[in-house]
Amino acid sequence: ESPANEISAVFSPDGRRIGLIANNGGKSELRFQDPETGHSEPIASDIVAFDWYANSRRVIYSHHVSGGSELVIRDIVTGRERVLFKGPHAKIVAATDGGGITFVHGNAHWSQQLFLLPMSAPAASDDLP
């Protein structure tokens, strides 16, 4: 049941899931796959990039929406999401300790800048930062 035309794949920090961007009928999807069973489930569509955030429970991703792009954090257990940034961006990377997210912001190559979005730990283990 693995998706066709995998674009990018990364193991979760605990090794229990594989996060991947896959081409599904011309649309890029963020999917999570169980490496033992091969079962995968779609999480979001029109994905540009993603990274695991601090542990295997949360993921950050960039996706296209009407009128632009959004950088989103998602709790993959509860499904809760929060938009962190709206606007053109690329190349997202989360600090392994969860202290921040870096991304490149700008409309064109010659005007791009590197940004750091500081993040604080969530108040509860099932909350979003």
C-alpha positions as protocol buffer text, in pm:
chain_id: "A"
residue {
  index: 1
  type: GLU
  ca { x: 0 y: 0 z: 0 }
}
residue {
  index: 2
  type: SER
  ca { x: 295 y: 235 z: -47 }
}
residue {
  index: 3
  type: PRO
  ca { x: 234 y: 548 z: -251 }
}
residue {
  index: 4
  type: ALA
  ca { x: 359 y: 570 z: -607 }
}
residue {
  index: 5
  type: ASN
  ca { x: 639 y: 807 z: -700 }
}
residue {
  index: 6
  type: GLU
  ca { x: 798 y: 881 z: -364 }
}
residue {
  index: 7
  type: ILE
  ca { x: 971 y: 1221 z: -366 }
}
residue {
  index: 8
  type: SER
  ca { x: 1129 y: 1243 z: -20 }
}
residue {
  index: 9
  type: ALA
  ca { x: 1130 y: 1020 z: 291 }
}
residue {
  index: 10
  type: VAL
  ca { x: 1261 y: 1058 z: 647 }
}
residue {
  index: 11
  type: PHE
  ca { x: 1238 y: 822 z: 946 }
}
residue {
  index: 12
  type: SER
  ca { x: 1076 y: 964 z: 1259 }
}
residue {
  index: 13
  type: PRO
  ca { x: 1316 y: 1019 z: 1550 }
}
residue {
  index: 14
  type: ASP
  ca { x: 1192 y: 701 z: 1722 }
}
residue {
  index: 15
  type: GLY
  ca { x: 1210 y: 498 z: 1397 }
}
residue {
  index: 16
  type: ARG
  ca { x: 845 y: 386 z: 1417 }
}
residue {
  index: 17
  type: ARG
  ca { x: 721 y: 586 z: 1116 }
}
residue {
  index: 18
  type: ILE
  ca { x: 846 y: 710 z: 787 }
}
residue {
  index: 19
  type: GLY
  ca { x: 731 y: 1056 z: 688 }
}
residue {
  index: 20
  type: LEU
  ca { x: 729 y: 1097 z: 313 }
}
residue {
  index: 21
  type: ILE
  ca { x: 623 y: 1331 z: 40 }
}
residue {
  index: 22
  type: ALA
  ca { x: 471 y: 1132 z: -243 }
}
residue {
  index: 23
  type: ASN
  ca { x: 328 y: 1221 z: -581 }
}
residue {
  index: 24
  type: ASN
  ca { x: -28 y: 1094 z: -589 }
}
residue {
  index: 25
  type: GLY
  ca { x: -201 y: 1165 z: -919 }
}
residue {
  index: 26
  type: GLY
  ca { x: -5 y: 1486 z: -976 }
}
residue {
  index: 27
  type: LYS
  ca { x: -51 y: 1618 z: -620 }
}
residue {
  index: 28
  type: SER
  ca { x: 219 y: 1603 z: -355 }
}
residue {
  index: 29
  type: GLU
  ca { x: 101 y: 1448 z: -28 }
}
residue {
  index: 30
  type: LEU
  ca { x: 258 y: 1422 z: 314 }
}
residue {
  index: 31
  type: ARG
  ca { x: 209 y: 1063 z: 425 }
}
residue {
  index: 32
  type: PHE
  ca { x: 315 y: 855 z: 723 }
}
residue {
  index: 33
  type: GLN
  ca { x: 407 y: 495 z: 664 }
}
residue {
  index: 34
  type: ASP
  ca { x: 461 y: 208 z: 905 }
}
residue {
  index: 35
  type: PRO
  ca { x: 797 y: 54 z: 803 }
}
residue {
  index: 36
  type: GLU
  ca { x: 692 y: -293 z: 922 }
}
residue {
  index: 37
  type: THR
  ca { x: 351 y: -323 z: 755 }
}
residue {
  index: 38
  type: GLY
  ca { x: 396 y: -78 z: 467 }
}
residue {
  index: 39
  type: HIS
  ca { x: 57 y: 77 z: 551 }
}
residue {
  index: 40
  type: SER
  ca { x: 54 y: 451 z: 480 }
}
residue {
  index: 41
  type: GLU
  ca { x: -195 y: 728 z: 546 }
}
residue {
  index: 42
  type: PRO
  ca { x: -222 y: 1074 z: 388 }
}
residue {
  index: 43
  type: ILE
  ca { x: -182 y: 1369 z: 626 }
}
residue {
  index: 44
  type: ALA
  ca { x: -187 y: 1681 z: 405 }
}
residue {
  index: 45
  type: SER
  ca { x: -175 y: 1774 z: 37 }
}
residue {
  index: 46
  type: ASP
  ca { x: 10 y: 2027 z: -182 }
}
residue {
  index: 47
  type: ILE
  ca { x: 322 y: 1972 z: 30 }
}
residue {
  index: 48
  type: VAL
  ca { x: 649 y: 2145 z: -48 }
}
residue {
  index: 49
  type: ALA
  ca { x: 866 y: 2031 z: 245 }
}
residue {
  index: 50
  type: PHE
  ca { x: 846 y: 1878 z: 594 }
}
residue {
  index: 51
  type: ASP
  ca { x: 1054 y: 1789 z: 898 }
}
residue {
  index: 52
  type: TRP
  ca { x: 993 y: 1611 z: 1227 }
}
residue {
  index: 53
  type: TYR
  ca { x: 959 y: 1854 z: 1518 }
}
residue {
  index: 54
  type: ALA
  ca { x: 1142 y: 1766 z: 1842 }
}
residue {
  index: 55
  type: ASN
  ca { x: 1007 y: 1409 z: 1866 }
}
residue {
  index: 56
  type: SER
  ca { x: 800 y: 1158 z: 1675 }
}
residue {
  index: 57
  type: ARG
  ca { x: 469 y: 1312 z: 1778 }
}
residue {
  index: 58
  type: ARG
  ca { x: 484 y: 1638 z: 1581 }
}
residue {
  index: 59
  type: VAL
  ca { x: 573 y: 1737 z: 1229 }
}
residue {
  index: 60
  type: ILE
  ca { x: 615 y: 2072 z: 1055 }
}
residue {
  index: 61
  type: TYR
  ca { x: 530 y: 2113 z: 691 }
}
residue {
  index: 62
  type: SER
  ca { x: 500 y: 2371 z: 421 }
}
residue {
  index: 63
  type: HIS
  ca { x: 210 y: 2356 z: 180 }
}
residue {
  index: 64
  type: HIS
  ca { x: 39 y: 2564 z: -86 }
}
residue {
  index: 65
  type: VAL
  ca { x: -297 y: 2718 z: -2 }
}
residue {
  index: 66
  type: SER
  ca { x: -518 y: 2958 z: -188 }
}
residue {
  index: 67
  type: GLY
  ca { x: -325 y: 3283 z: -206 }
}
residue {
  index: 68
  type: GLY
  ca { x: 17 y: 3156 z: -95 }
}
residue {
  index: 69
  type: SER
  ca { x: 199 y: 2917 z: 134 }
}
residue {
  index: 70
  type: GLU
  ca { x: 172 y: 2821 z: 500 }
}
residue {
  index: 71
  type: LEU
  ca { x: 414 y: 2671 z: 749 }
}
residue {
  index: 72
  type: VAL
  ca { x: 215 y: 2442 z: 980 }
}
residue {
  index: 73
  type: ILE
  ca { x: 289 y: 2234 z: 1289 }
}
residue {
  index: 74
  type: ARG
  ca { x: 74 y: 1923 z: 1342 }
}
residue {
  index: 75
  type: ASP
  ca { x: 34 y: 1680 z: 1630 }
}
residue {
  index: 76
  type: ILE
  ca { x: 7 y: 1350 z: 1445 }
}
residue {
  index: 77
  type: VAL
  ca { x: -166 y: 1177 z: 1737 }
}
residue {
  index: 78
  type: THR
  ca { x: -450 y: 1428 z: 1790 }
}
residue {
  index: 79
  type: GLY
  ca { x: -453 y: 1581 z: 1440 }
}
residue {
  index: 80
  type: ARG
  ca { x: -440 y: 1932 z: 1587 }
}
residue {
  index: 81
  type: GLU
  ca { x: -263 y: 2191 z: 1372 }
}
residue {
  index: 82
  type: ARG
  ca { x: -144 y: 2548 z: 1403 }
}
residue {
  index: 83
  type: VAL
  ca { x: -23 y: 2782 z: 1129 }
}
residue {
  index: 84
  type: LEU
  ca { x: 319 y: 2920 z: 1224 }
}
residue {
  index: 85
  type: PHE
  ca { x: 389 y: 3143 z: 924 }
}
residue {
  index: 86
  type: LYS
  ca { x: 209 y: 3262 z: 611 }
}
residue {
  index: 87
  type: GLY
  ca { x: 403 y: 3372 z: 305 }
}
residue {
  index: 88
  type: PRO
  ca { x: 660 y: 3242 z: 58 }
}
residue {
  index: 89
  type: HIS
  ca { x: 916 y: 3014 z: 217 }
}
residue {
  index: 90
  type: ALA
  ca { x: 1120 y: 2701 z: 154 }
}
residue {
  index: 91
  type: LYS
  ca { x: 1383 y: 2472 z: 305 }
}
residue {
  index: 92
  type: ILE
  ca { x: 1235 y: 2421 z: 652 }
}
residue {
  index: 93
  type: VAL
  ca { x: 1442 y: 2257 z: 926 }
}
residue {
  index: 94
  type: ALA
  ca { x: 1348 y: 2203 z: 1291 }
}
residue {
  index: 95
  type: ALA
  ca { x: 1608 y: 2209 z: 1568 }
}
residue {
  index: 96
  type: THR
  ca { x: 1632 y: 1864 z: 1725 }
}
residue {
  index: 97
  type: ASP
  ca { x: 1565 y: 2011 z: 2071 }
}
residue {
  index: 98
  type: GLY
  ca { x: 1250 y: 2191 z: 1947 }
}
residue {
  index: 99
  type: GLY
  ca { x: 1399 y: 2534 z: 2020 }
}
residue {
  index: 100
  type: GLY
  ca { x: 1330 y: 2674 z: 1676 }
}
residue {
  index: 101
  type: ILE
  ca { x: 1255 y: 2630 z: 1309 }
}
residue {
  index: 102
  type: THR
  ca { x: 1465 y: 2777 z: 1031 }
}
residue {
  index: 103
  type: PHE
  ca { x: 1331 y: 2854 z: 687 }
}
residue {
  index: 104
  type: VAL
  ca { x: 1420 y: 3053 z: 380 }
}
residue {
  index: 105
  type: HIS
  ca { x: 1178 y: 3339 z: 313 }
}
residue {
  index: 106
  type: GLY
  ca { x: 1139 y: 3540 z: -7 }
}
residue {
  index: 107
  type: ASN
  ca { x: 965 y: 3564 z: -342 }
}
residue {
  index: 108
  type: ALA
  ca { x: 1275 y: 3513 z: -559 }
}
residue {
  index: 109
  type: HIS
  ca { x: 1624 y: 3365 z: -526 }
}
residue {
  index: 110
  type: TRP
  ca { x: 1796 y: 3704 z: -513 }
}
residue {
  index: 111
  type: SER
  ca { x: 1571 y: 3830 z: -233 }
}
residue {
  index: 112
  type: GLN
  ca { x: 1562 y: 3525 z: -4 }
}
residue {
  index: 113
  type: GLN
  ca { x: 1667 y: 3546 z: 360 }
}
residue {
  index: 114
  type: LEU
  ca { x: 1720 y: 3287 z: 631 }
}
residue {
  index: 115
  type: PHE
  ca { x: 1480 y: 3319 z: 926 }
}
residue {
  index: 116
  type: LEU
  ca { x: 1471 y: 3158 z: 1268 }
}
residue {
  index: 117
  type: LEU
  ca { x: 1130 y: 3111 z: 1427 }
}
residue {
  index: 118
  type: PRO
  ca { x: 1195 y: 3057 z: 1801 }
}
residue {
  index: 119
  type: MET
  ca { x: 971 y: 2791 z: 1955 }
}
residue {
  index: 120
  type: SER
  ca { x: 895 y: 2718 z: 2320 }
}
residue {
  index: 121
  type: ALA
  ca { x: 807 y: 2382 z: 2466 }
}
residue {
  index: 122
  type: PRO
  ca { x: 434 y: 2303 z: 2483 }
}
residue {
  index: 123
  type: ALA
  ca { x: 263 y: 2339 z: 2820 }
}
residue {
  index: 124
  type: ALA
  ca { x: 142 y: 1977 z: 2807 }
}
residue {
  index: 125
  type: SER
  ca { x: 272 y: 1671 z: 2622 }
}
residue {
  index: 126
  type: ASP
  ca { x: -36 y: 1663 z: 2399 }
}
residue {
  index: 127
  type: ASP
  ca { x: -27 y: 2037 z: 2318 }
}
residue {
  index: 128
  type: LEU
  ca { x: 132 y: 2230 z: 2034 }
}
residue {
  index: 129
  type: PRO
  ca { x: 425 y: 2467 z: 2094 }
}
